[in-house]
Amino acid sequence: MEPTPPVPVVCAIIVRDERILLAQRPPDKKLGGLWEFPGGKVEAGESAEAALHRELQEELGCTVRITQTIQPLVHAYAWGSIELIPFVCALTAESAEPHPHEHTALVWVERTQLRSYDLAPADVPLLTSLV
């Protein structure tokens, strides 16, 4: 039997005034209570960039411009693997302030403080390129 390919998932490392936006996962979801860089699954036929913009609009009600791409990484969870596709972003000038439509809370964190948050395991390796 062929192994299941990793599910492509995008995430946004949104930077504003030298702080990075973290979102807390709802307690009733997988990885509930953990903090993450917001994003979500790439739908069939959708580019990673389009998925990023769609997910941020759905989850946070904001728009971003991509300023940098980071090498994707694969992370294996007990329920399956994901290919995490990270983008460094900035809010667009006309963007609304992000609001937690699907998360418990949002917080802007200084880069040096990122390690003090209990992050989703797939997001942890990204810290080395951020701090």
Chimera marker file (.cmm) of the C-alpha trace (Angstrom):
<marker_set name="trace">
<marker id="1" x="0.000" y="0.000" z="0.000" r="1" g="1" b="0" radius="0.5"/>
<marker id="2" x="1.316" y="3.429" z="-0.976" r="1" g="1" b="0" radius="0.5"/>
<marker id="3" x="1.950" y="5.849" z="1.879" r="1" g="1" b="0" radius="0.5"/>
<marker id="4" x="-0.449" y="8.781" z="1.960" r="1" g="1" b="0" radius="0.5"/>
<marker id="5" x="1.259" y="11.931" z="0.670" r="1" g="1" b="0" radius="0.5"/>
<marker id="6" x="1.503" y="14.812" z="3.128" r="1" g="1" b="0" radius="0.5"/>
<marker id="7" x="-1.397" y="17.268" z="3.125" r="1" g="1" b="0" radius="0.5"/>
<marker id="8" x="-0.245" y="20.702" z="1.877" r="1" g="1" b="0" radius="0.5"/>
<marker id="9" x="-0.841" y="23.387" z="4.506" r="1" g="1" b="0" radius="0.5"/>
<marker id="10" x="0.106" y="27.072" z="4.232" r="1" g="1" b="0" radius="0.5"/>
<marker id="11" x="0.983" y="29.352" z="7.117" r="1" g="1" b="0" radius="0.5"/>
<marker id="12" x="1.549" y="33.092" z="7.381" r="1" g="1" b="0" radius="0.5"/>
<marker id="13" x="4.276" y="34.621" z="9.479" r="1" g="1" b="0" radius="0.5"/>
<marker id="14" x="2.723" y="38.089" z="9.604" r="1" g="1" b="0" radius="0.5"/>
<marker id="15" x="5.221" y="40.734" z="10.715" r="1" g="1" b="0" radius="0.5"/>
<marker id="16" x="4.254" y="44.214" z="11.954" r="1" g="1" b="0" radius="0.5"/>
<marker id="17" x="6.504" y="46.596" z="13.892" r="1" g="1" b="0" radius="0.5"/>
<marker id="18" x="9.022" y="43.792" z="14.511" r="1" g="1" b="0" radius="0.5"/>
<marker id="19" x="6.297" y="41.608" z="16.066" r="1" g="1" b="0" radius="0.5"/>
<marker id="20" x="4.821" y="38.383" z="14.686" r="1" g="1" b="0" radius="0.5"/>
<marker id="21" x="1.171" y="37.362" z="14.861" r="1" g="1" b="0" radius="0.5"/>
<marker id="22" x="0.341" y="34.100" z="16.645" r="1" g="1" b="0" radius="0.5"/>
<marker id="23" x="-3.123" y="32.545" z="16.770" r="1" g="1" b="0" radius="0.5"/>
<marker id="24" x="-4.352" y="30.177" z="19.497" r="1" g="1" b="0" radius="0.5"/>
<marker id="25" x="-6.162" y="27.058" z="18.293" r="1" g="1" b="0" radius="0.5"/>
<marker id="26" x="-9.644" y="26.465" z="19.749" r="1" g="1" b="0" radius="0.5"/>
<marker id="27" x="-9.774" y="23.879" z="22.559" r="1" g="1" b="0" radius="0.5"/>
<marker id="28" x="-12.172" y="21.598" z="20.642" r="1" g="1" b="0" radius="0.5"/>
<marker id="29" x="-9.890" y="21.210" z="17.576" r="1" g="1" b="0" radius="0.5"/>
<marker id="30" x="-6.790" y="19.073" z="16.987" r="1" g="1" b="0" radius="0.5"/>
<marker id="31" x="-3.856" y="20.645" z="18.829" r="1" g="1" b="0" radius="0.5"/>
<marker id="32" x="-6.380" y="22.666" z="20.848" r="1" g="1" b="0" radius="0.5"/>
<marker id="33" x="-4.902" y="25.458" z="22.954" r="1" g="1" b="0" radius="0.5"/>
<marker id="34" x="-1.591" y="25.514" z="21.085" r="1" g="1" b="0" radius="0.5"/>
<marker id="35" x="-0.392" y="28.620" z="19.279" r="1" g="1" b="0" radius="0.5"/>
<marker id="36" x="0.308" y="28.664" z="15.547" r="1" g="1" b="0" radius="0.5"/>
<marker id="37" x="1.122" y="30.809" z="12.576" r="1" g="1" b="0" radius="0.5"/>
<marker id="38" x="-2.321" y="31.216" z="10.956" r="1" g="1" b="0" radius="0.5"/>
<marker id="39" x="-3.151" y="29.414" z="7.721" r="1" g="1" b="0" radius="0.5"/>
<marker id="40" x="-4.763" y="26.212" z="6.550" r="1" g="1" b="0" radius="0.5"/>
<marker id="41" x="-5.054" y="23.469" z="3.965" r="1" g="1" b="0" radius="0.5"/>
<marker id="42" x="-4.472" y="24.035" z="0.271" r="1" g="1" b="0" radius="0.5"/>
<marker id="43" x="-7.548" y="22.940" z="-1.690" r="1" g="1" b="0" radius="0.5"/>
<marker id="44" x="-7.295" y="20.801" z="-4.850" r="1" g="1" b="0" radius="0.5"/>
<marker id="45" x="-6.296" y="22.918" z="-7.844" r="1" g="1" b="0" radius="0.5"/>
<marker id="46" x="-5.402" y="25.912" z="-5.658" r="1" g="1" b="0" radius="0.5"/>
<marker id="47" x="-1.938" y="27.490" z="-5.524" r="1" g="1" b="0" radius="0.5"/>
<marker id="48" x="-0.252" y="27.855" z="-2.138" r="1" g="1" b="0" radius="0.5"/>
<marker id="49" x="-0.392" y="31.642" z="-2.482" r="1" g="1" b="0" radius="0.5"/>
<marker id="50" x="-4.136" y="31.606" z="-3.262" r="1" g="1" b="0" radius="0.5"/>
<marker id="51" x="-4.744" y="29.282" z="-0.297" r="1" g="1" b="0" radius="0.5"/>
<marker id="52" x="-2.832" y="31.634" z="1.986" r="1" g="1" b="0" radius="0.5"/>
<marker id="53" x="-4.901" y="34.663" z="0.959" r="1" g="1" b="0" radius="0.5"/>
<marker id="54" x="-8.175" y="32.701" z="1.223" r="1" g="1" b="0" radius="0.5"/>
<marker id="55" x="-7.375" y="31.231" z="4.641" r="1" g="1" b="0" radius="0.5"/>
<marker id="56" x="-6.304" y="34.578" z="6.113" r="1" g="1" b="0" radius="0.5"/>
<marker id="57" x="-9.467" y="36.241" z="4.845" r="1" g="1" b="0" radius="0.5"/>
<marker id="58" x="-11.616" y="33.430" z="6.308" r="1" g="1" b="0" radius="0.5"/>
<marker id="59" x="-9.789" y="33.065" z="9.629" r="1" g="1" b="0" radius="0.5"/>
<marker id="60" x="-8.660" y="36.625" z="10.368" r="1" g="1" b="0" radius="0.5"/>
<marker id="61" x="-10.538" y="38.912" z="7.972" r="1" g="1" b="0" radius="0.5"/>
<marker id="62" x="-7.269" y="40.466" z="6.790" r="1" g="1" b="0" radius="0.5"/>
<marker id="63" x="-5.260" y="40.811" z="3.599" r="1" g="1" b="0" radius="0.5"/>
<marker id="64" x="-1.486" y="40.468" z="3.280" r="1" g="1" b="0" radius="0.5"/>
<marker id="65" x="1.337" y="40.828" z="0.814" r="1" g="1" b="0" radius="0.5"/>
<marker id="66" x="3.947" y="38.089" z="0.729" r="1" g="1" b="0" radius="0.5"/>
<marker id="67" x="7.438" y="39.425" z="1.427" r="1" g="1" b="0" radius="0.5"/>
<marker id="68" x="9.416" y="36.163" z="1.615" r="1" g="1" b="0" radius="0.5"/>
<marker id="69" x="9.001" y="32.443" z="1.138" r="1" g="1" b="0" radius="0.5"/>
<marker id="70" x="10.562" y="29.881" z="3.458" r="1" g="1" b="0" radius="0.5"/>
<marker id="71" x="11.514" y="26.339" z="2.485" r="1" g="1" b="0" radius="0.5"/>
<marker id="72" x="8.513" y="24.008" z="3.014" r="1" g="1" b="0" radius="0.5"/>
<marker id="73" x="8.907" y="21.258" z="5.584" r="1" g="1" b="0" radius="0.5"/>
<marker id="74" x="7.148" y="17.974" z="6.276" r="1" g="1" b="0" radius="0.5"/>
<marker id="75" x="5.896" y="17.170" z="9.765" r="1" g="1" b="0" radius="0.5"/>
<marker id="76" x="4.403" y="13.829" z="10.806" r="1" g="1" b="0" radius="0.5"/>
<marker id="77" x="1.557" y="13.903" z="13.321" r="1" g="1" b="0" radius="0.5"/>
<marker id="78" x="-0.070" y="10.741" z="14.705" r="1" g="1" b="0" radius="0.5"/>
<marker id="79" x="-3.045" y="11.263" z="12.350" r="1" g="1" b="0" radius="0.5"/>
<marker id="80" x="-0.943" y="11.979" z="9.222" r="1" g="1" b="0" radius="0.5"/>
<marker id="81" x="1.734" y="14.163" z="7.695" r="1" g="1" b="0" radius="0.5"/>
<marker id="82" x="1.533" y="17.747" z="6.515" r="1" g="1" b="0" radius="0.5"/>
<marker id="83" x="3.765" y="19.685" z="4.157" r="1" g="1" b="0" radius="0.5"/>
<marker id="84" x="3.948" y="23.106" z="5.793" r="1" g="1" b="0" radius="0.5"/>
<marker id="85" x="4.435" y="25.904" z="3.256" r="1" g="1" b="0" radius="0.5"/>
<marker id="86" x="5.410" y="29.083" z="5.160" r="1" g="1" b="0" radius="0.5"/>
<marker id="87" x="5.243" y="32.650" z="3.880" r="1" g="1" b="0" radius="0.5"/>
<marker id="88" x="6.531" y="35.777" z="5.606" r="1" g="1" b="0" radius="0.5"/>
<marker id="89" x="3.894" y="38.480" z="5.115" r="1" g="1" b="0" radius="0.5"/>
<marker id="90" x="2.914" y="42.029" z="5.958" r="1" g="1" b="0" radius="0.5"/>
<marker id="91" x="-0.602" y="43.374" z="6.289" r="1" g="1" b="0" radius="0.5"/>
<marker id="92" x="-1.610" y="45.405" z="3.245" r="1" g="1" b="0" radius="0.5"/>
<marker id="93" x="-2.237" y="49.123" z="3.754" r="1" g="1" b="0" radius="0.5"/>
<marker id="94" x="-5.970" y="48.624" z="3.232" r="1" g="1" b="0" radius="0.5"/>
<marker id="95" x="-6.228" y="45.492" z="5.405" r="1" g="1" b="0" radius="0.5"/>
<marker id="96" x="-8.575" y="45.330" z="8.340" r="1" g="1" b="0" radius="0.5"/>
<marker id="97" x="-7.043" y="44.588" z="11.738" r="1" g="1" b="0" radius="0.5"/>
<marker id="98" x="-6.853" y="40.779" z="12.163" r="1" g="1" b="0" radius="0.5"/>
<marker id="99" x="-9.630" y="39.300" z="14.321" r="1" g="1" b="0" radius="0.5"/>
<marker id="100" x="-9.893" y="35.698" z="15.572" r="1" g="1" b="0" radius="0.5"/>
<marker id="101" x="-12.871" y="34.390" z="13.563" r="1" g="1" b="0" radius="0.5"/>
<marker id="102" x="-11.744" y="30.754" z="14.010" r="1" g="1" b="0" radius="0.5"/>
<marker id="103" x="-9.164" y="31.027" z="16.809" r="1" g="1" b="0" radius="0.5"/>
<marker id="104" x="-9.485" y="31.560" z="20.556" r="1" g="1" b="0" radius="0.5"/>
<marker id="105" x="-7.053" y="34.498" z="20.645" r="1" g="1" b="0" radius="0.5"/>
<marker id="106" x="-4.478" y="36.455" z="18.647" r="1" g="1" b="0" radius="0.5"/>
<marker id="107" x="-1.299" y="38.018" z="19.985" r="1" g="1" b="0" radius="0.5"/>
<marker id="108" x="1.537" y="40.080" z="18.474" r="1" g="1" b="0" radius="0.5"/>
<marker id="109" x="4.817" y="38.684" z="19.826" r="1" g="1" b="0" radius="0.5"/>
<marker id="110" x="8.389" y="39.963" z="19.711" r="1" g="1" b="0" radius="0.5"/>
<marker id="111" x="10.654" y="37.531" z="17.859" r="1" g="1" b="0" radius="0.5"/>
<marker id="112" x="12.704" y="36.926" z="21.001" r="1" g="1" b="0" radius="0.5"/>
<marker id="113" x="9.546" y="35.852" z="22.878" r="1" g="1" b="0" radius="0.5"/>
<marker id="114" x="8.241" y="33.319" z="20.325" r="1" g="1" b="0" radius="0.5"/>
<marker id="115" x="9.820" y="30.364" z="22.137" r="1" g="1" b="0" radius="0.5"/>
<marker id="116" x="7.857" y="31.181" z="25.298" r="1" g="1" b="0" radius="0.5"/>
<marker id="117" x="4.588" y="30.184" z="23.544" r="1" g="1" b="0" radius="0.5"/>
<marker id="118" x="3.417" y="26.572" z="23.317" r="1" g="1" b="0" radius="0.5"/>
<marker id="119" x="3.505" y="26.253" z="19.527" r="1" g="1" b="0" radius="0.5"/>
<marker id="120" x="2.013" y="23.573" z="17.290" r="1" g="1" b="0" radius="0.5"/>
<marker id="121" x="4.849" y="21.071" z="16.661" r="1" g="1" b="0" radius="0.5"/>
<marker id="122" x="5.008" y="21.693" z="12.887" r="1" g="1" b="0" radius="0.5"/>
<marker id="123" x="5.609" y="25.416" z="13.510" r="1" g="1" b="0" radius="0.5"/>
<marker id="124" x="8.520" y="24.973" z="15.946" r="1" g="1" b="0" radius="0.5"/>
<marker id="125" x="11.233" y="24.376" z="13.274" r="1" g="1" b="0" radius="0.5"/>
<marker id="126" x="10.339" y="27.736" z="11.698" r="1" g="1" b="0" radius="0.5"/>
<marker id="127" x="11.628" y="29.545" z="14.778" r="1" g="1" b="0" radius="0.5"/>
<marker id="128" x="15.247" y="29.018" z="13.734" r="1" g="1" b="0" radius="0.5"/>
<marker id="129" x="14.719" y="31.232" z="10.683" r="1" g="1" b="0" radius="0.5"/>
<marker id="130" x="12.852" y="33.875" z="12.693" r="1" g="1" b="0" radius="0.5"/>
<marker id="131" x="14.885" y="34.424" z="15.860" r="1" g="1" b="0" radius="0.5"/>
<link id1="1" id2="2" r="1" g="1" b="0" radius="0.2"/>
<link id1="2" id2="3" r="1" g="1" b="0" radius="0.2"/>
<link id1="3" id2="4" r="1" g="1" b="0" radius="0.2"/>
<link id1="4" id2="5" r="1" g="1" b="0" radius="0.2"/>
<link id1="5" id2="6" r="1" g="1" b="0" radius="0.2"/>
<link id1="6" id2="7" r="1" g="1" b="0" radius="0.2"/>
<link id1="7" id2="8" r="1" g="1" b="0" radius="0.2"/>
<link id1="8" id2="9" r="1" g="1" b="0" radius="0.2"/>
<link id1="9" id2="10" r="1" g="1" b="0" radius="0.2"/>
<link id1="10" id2="11" r="1" g="1" b="0" radius="0.2"/>
<link id1="11" id2="12" r="1" g="1" b="0" radius="0.2"/>
<link id1="12" id2="13" r="1" g="1" b="0" radius="0.2"/>
<link id1="13" id2="14" r="1" g="1" b="0" radius="0.2"/>
<link id1="14" id2="15" r="1" g="1" b="0" radius="0.2"/>
<link id1="15" id2="16" r="1" g="1" b="0" radius="0.2"/>
<link id1="16" id2="17" r="1" g="1" b="0" radius="0.2"/>
<link id1="17" id2="18" r="1" g="1" b="0" radius="0.2"/>
<link id1="18" id2="19" r="1" g="1" b="0" radius="0.2"/>
<link id1="19" id2="20" r="1" g="1" b="0" radius="0.2"/>
<link id1="20" id2="21" r="1" g="1" b="0" radius="0.2"/>
<link id1="21" id2="22" r="1" g="1" b="0" radius="0.2"/>
<link id1="22" id2="23" r="1" g="1" b="0" radius="0.2"/>
<link id1="23" id2="24" r="1" g="1" b="0" radius="0.2"/>
<link id1="24" id2="25" r="1" g="1" b="0" radius="0.2"/>
<link id1="25" id2="26" r="1" g="1" b="0" radius="0.2"/>
<link id1="26" id2="27" r="1" g="1" b="0" radius="0.2"/>
<link id1="27" id2="28" r="1" g="1" b="0" radius="0.2"/>
<link id1="28" id2="29" r="1" g="1" b="0" radius="0.2"/>
<link id1="29" id2="30" r="1" g="1" b="0" radius="0.2"/>
<link id1="30" id2="31" r="1" g="1" b="0" radius="0.2"/>
<link id1="31" id2="32" r="1" g="1" b="0" radius="0.2"/>
<link id1="32" id2="33" r="1" g="1" b="0" radius="0.2"/>
<link id1="33" id2="34" r="1" g="1" b="0" radius="0.2"/>
<link id1="34" id2="35" r="1" g="1" b="0" radius="0.2"/>
<link id1="35" id2="36" r="1" g="1" b="0" radius="0.2"/>
<link id1="36" id2="37" r="1" g="1" b="0" radius="0.2"/>
<link id1="37" id2="38" r="1" g="1" b="0" radius="0.2"/>
<link id1="38" id2="39" r="1" g="1" b="0" radius="0.2"/>
<link id1="39" id2="40" r="1" g="1" b="0" radius="0.2"/>
<link id1="40" id2="41" r="1" g="1" b="0" radius="0.2"/>
<link id1="41" id2="42" r="1" g="1" b="0" radius="0.2"/>
<link id1="42" id2="43" r="1" g="1" b="0" radius="0.2"/>
<link id1="43" id2="44" r="1" g="1" b="0" radius="0.2"/>
<link id1="44" id2="45" r="1" g="1" b="0" radius="0.2"/>
<link id1="45" id2="46" r="1" g="1" b="0" radius="0.2"/>
<link id1="46" id2="47" r="1" g="1" b="0" radius="0.2"/>
<link id1="47" id2="48" r="1" g="1" b="0" radius="0.2"/>
<link id1="48" id2="49" r="1" g="1" b="0" radius="0.2"/>
<link id1="49" id2="50" r="1" g="1" b="0" radius="0.2"/>
<link id1="50" id2="51" r="1" g="1" b="0" radius="0.2"/>
<link id1="51" id2="52" r="1" g="1" b="0" radius="0.2"/>
<link id1="52" id2="53" r="1" g="1" b="0" radius="0.2"/>
<link id1="53" id2="54" r="1" g="1" b="0" radius="0.2"/>
<link id1="54" id2="55" r="1" g="1" b="0" radius="0.2"/>
<link id1="55" id2="56" r="1" g="1" b="0" radius="0.2"/>
<link id1="56" id2="57" r="1" g="1" b="0" radius="0.2"/>
<link id1="57" id2="58" r="1" g="1" b="0" radius="0.2"/>
<link id1="58" id2="59" r="1" g="1" b="0" radius="0.2"/>
<link id1="59" id2="60" r="1" g="1" b="0" radius="0.2"/>
<link id1="60" id2="61" r="1" g="1" b="0" radius="0.2"/>
<link id1="61" id2="62" r="1" g="1" b="0" radius="0.2"/>
<link id1="62" id2="63" r="1" g="1" b="0" radius="0.2"/>
<link id1="63" id2="64" r="1" g="1" b="0" radius="0.2"/>
<link id1="64" id2="65" r="1" g="1" b="0" radius="0.2"/>
<link id1="65" id2="66" r="1" g="1" b="0" radius="0.2"/>
<link id1="66" id2="67" r="1" g="1" b="0" radius="0.2"/>
<link id1="67" id2="68" r="1" g="1" b="0" radius="0.2"/>
<link id1="68" id2="69" r="1" g="1" b="0" radius="0.2"/>
<link id1="69" id2="70" r="1" g="1" b="0" radius="0.2"/>
<link id1="70" id2="71" r="1" g="1" b="0" radius="0.2"/>
<link id1="71" id2="72" r="1" g="1" b="0" radius="0.2"/>
<link id1="72" id2="73" r="1" g="1" b="0" radius="0.2"/>
<link id1="73" id2="74" r="1" g="1" b="0" radius="0.2"/>
<link id1="74" id2="75" r="1" g="1" b="0" radius="0.2"/>
<link id1="75" id2="76" r="1" g="1" b="0" radius="0.2"/>
<link id1="76" id2="77" r="1" g="1" b="0" radius="0.2"/>
<link id1="77" id2="78" r="1" g="1" b="0" radius="0.2"/>
<link id1="78" id2="79" r="1" g="1" b="0" radius="0.2"/>
<link id1="79" id2="80" r="1" g="1" b="0" radius="0.2"/>
<link id1="80" id2="81" r="1" g="1" b="0" radius="0.2"/>
<link id1="81" id2="82" r="1" g="1" b="0" radius="0.2"/>
<link id1="82" id2="83" r="1" g="1" b="0" radius="0.2"/>
<link id1="83" id2="84" r="1" g="1" b="0" radius="0.2"/>
<link id1="84" id2="85" r="1" g="1" b="0" radius="0.2"/>
<link id1="85" id2="86" r="1" g="1" b="0" radius="0.2"/>
<link id1="86" id2="87" r="1" g="1" b="0" radius="0.2"/>
<link id1="87" id2="88" r="1" g="1" b="0" radius="0.2"/>
<link id1="88" id2="89" r="1" g="1" b="0" radius="0.2"/>
<link id1="89" id2="90" r="1" g="1" b="0" radius="0.2"/>
<link id1="90" id2="91" r="1" g="1" b="0" radius="0.2"/>
<link id1="91" id2="92" r="1" g="1" b="0" radius="0.2"/>
<link id1="92" id2="93" r="1" g="1" b="0" radius="0.2"/>
<link id1="93" id2="94" r="1" g="1" b="0" radius="0.2"/>
<link id1="94" id2="95" r="1" g="1" b="0" radius="0.2"/>
<link id1="95" id2="96" r="1" g="1" b="0" radius="0.2"/>
<link id1="96" id2="97" r="1" g="1" b="0" radius="0.2"/>
<link id1="97" id2="98" r="1" g="1" b="0" radius="0.2"/>
<link id1="98" id2="99" r="1" g="1" b="0" radius="0.2"/>
<link id1="99" id2="100" r="1" g="1" b="0" radius="0.2"/>
<link id1="100" id2="101" r="1" g="1" b="0" radius="0.2"/>
<link id1="101" id2="102" r="1" g="1" b="0" radius="0.2"/>
<link id1="102" id2="103" r="1" g="1" b="0" radius="0.2"/>
<link id1="103" id2="104" r="1" g="1" b="0" radius="0.2"/>
<link id1="104" id2="105" r="1" g="1" b="0" radius="0.2"/>
<link id1="105" id2="106" r="1" g="1" b="0" radius="0.2"/>
<link id1="106" id2="107" r="1" g="1" b="0" radius="0.2"/>
<link id1="107" id2="108" r="1" g="1" b="0" radius="0.2"/>
<link id1="108" id2="109" r="1" g="1" b="0" radius="0.2"/>
<link id1="109" id2="110" r="1" g="1" b="0" radius="0.2"/>
<link id1="110" id2="111" r="1" g="1" b="0" radius="0.2"/>
<link id1="111" id2="112" r="1" g="1" b="0" radius="0.2"/>
<link id1="112" id2="113" r="1" g="1" b="0" radius="0.2"/>
<link id1="113" id2="114" r="1" g="1" b="0" radius="0.2"/>
<link id1="114" id2="115" r="1" g="1" b="0" radius="0.2"/>
<link id1="115" id2="116" r="1" g="1" b="0" radius="0.2"/>
<link id1="116" id2="117" r="1" g="1" b="0" radius="0.2"/>
<link id1="117" id2="118" r="1" g="1" b="0" radius="0.2"/>
<link id1="118" id2="119" r="1" g="1" b="0" radius="0.2"/>
<link id1="119" id2="120" r="1" g="1" b="0" radius="0.2"/>
<link id1="120" id2="121" r="1" g="1" b="0" radius="0.2"/>
<link id1="121" id2="122" r="1" g="1" b="0" radius="0.2"/>
<link id1="122" id2="123" r="1" g="1" b="0" radius="0.2"/>
<link id1="123" id2="124" r="1" g="1" b="0" radius="0.2"/>
<link id1="124" id2="125" r="1" g="1" b="0" radius="0.2"/>
<link id1="125" id2="126" r="1" g="1" b="0" radius="0.2"/>
<link id1="126" id2="127" r="1" g="1" b="0" radius="0.2"/>
<link id1="127" id2="128" r="1" g="1" b="0" radius="0.2"/>
<link id1="128" id2="129" r="1" g="1" b="0" radius="0.2"/>
<link id1="129" id2="130" r="1" g="1" b="0" radius="0.2"/>
<link id1="130" id2="131" r="1" g="1" b="0" radius="0.2"/>
</marker_set>
